[in-house]
Every structure is written in structure tokens, then in C-alpha cells.
Amino acid sequence: MHVSIADDMKKRFHAACAIRGLKMSQVVVEMIEQWLKVDDASASAIEPGESVTTSKVTRSQWGDSINV
């Protein structure tokens, strides 16, 4: 998977992961897993034809474990 993000965001993410002793890929996998759990839980509330985006996920749904 290749993801394009701004250099500043990548640097901040890298630094936050390094401070915690984590690899960026570990954190990305965890965030995707958490997003999928939220998506699975809310899938029944989605109207046919409606797209699923992160704008539907609030910070409280993500939880504190991904604050990087």
C-alpha cells in the first residue's frame, strides 16, 4: 500500500511513533483495524449508495490508543 501525505504530517507521525518506540506501519495497521471495527459497527446505519468515509468517524470512536 502506498499513501501520499504531506511531508510535515509524515515527519510528525514518524516522530510520534519513534517517541513511543513503534514502527509507523504498526500504528497504521492498528488504526485501520480500529477504523474497520467502527465501520463494521456502523455499516447497518448506512443508506444504500452512501459512501463510508472517515468523516463519519468521530475522535471518540477512535479511542485514545491511536493518539500519535
GITA-V559339 format. One record per helix or strand of 3 or more residues. SS is the DSSP state (hx for helix, st for strand). FROM is the first residue (numbers start at 1). TO is the last residue. If there is no record, write none. Layout:
{{SS	FROM	TO} {SS	FROM	TO}}
This chain:
{{hx	7	20} {hx	24	45} {hx	54	56} {hx	59	62} {hx	64	66}}
